[in-house]
Amino acid sequence: MLSFLRTIAPLAAACLALSILANAQTPPYDMQVSMKKGYGTTPTGLKPIYPAGYDCSPITSPYATWIDVDGTRRDEIHTGVDAGQLGDWILAPAGGTVRAVWKADWKWGREGALLIKHDRGDVNLSNGPKYYYSEFDHLDFDEIEHFKVGQRVERGERLARVTRPGGNESYLPEVHWEVWEVDNDKIAWRTNRYGAADWWNETAALIDPLYMLGLNDPPGDGESVKIAPFIKSKDYSGFRGFTYILQCAPK
């Protein structure tokens, strides 16, 4: 929903082609996995499997669904995943650099938004897209305004806490997380229908964040993604893809 306008014209034809590719059972790079990516907000069937022995704050609304976290029907198809409970820390899913920090508005009120760029080295992939963008919405701008464009963040670093869309008490708490494949790092800024800033990159293509969460241990059934929590003492130098964006506590 948040970035629906980025996924339509002038890229409608490109998105259609990419949606067809999304149904292929093997990506053209790096490793053989059966997961679908969900180009063009196409449902992937991917579902999270949380690790035994941990309590993880859950994903509350999946990618490419029409059902919102509160059970109501959305106005537009979901362009990311929603997750978290009020006050949960949001963690960087991989190393990267801050690409943008701004005040967004997607009809719920002004809120903080954070865009992080990950390159192939950050996610331990040898080829494929040059970059991946992680966008986090529904943040408290006061918690993220200290981030500077170009600043390095590390996997597992605390970014902000889960709050409510637009800081509005009438909405349930959540963080909205989008993941984009990007071939160049050129973004332009424009004003959305709610009078707030919104970025644009002509090469960016939305994918299901669960795809990146499943790369290190691809699901045998092509759907059951084993969520990997971030553990401070663990060596991630060879870890492929993303770790979970919320904290998981040992039981």
Buried (B, 14 or more C-beta within 10 A) or exposed (E): BBBBBBBEEEBEEBBEEBBEBBEEEEBEEBBEBBBBBBBBBBBBBBEBEBBEEBEBBEBBBBBBBEEBBEEEEBEEBBBBBBBBEEEBBBBBBBBBBBBBBBEBBBEBBBBBBBBBBBBBEBBBBEEBBBBBBBBBBBBBBEBBEEBEEEEEBEBBBEBBBBBBBBBEEEBBBBBBBBBBBBBEBEBEEEEBEEEBBBBEBBBBBBBBBBBBBBBBBBBEEBBBBBBBBBEEEEEBEEBBBBBBBBBBEEE
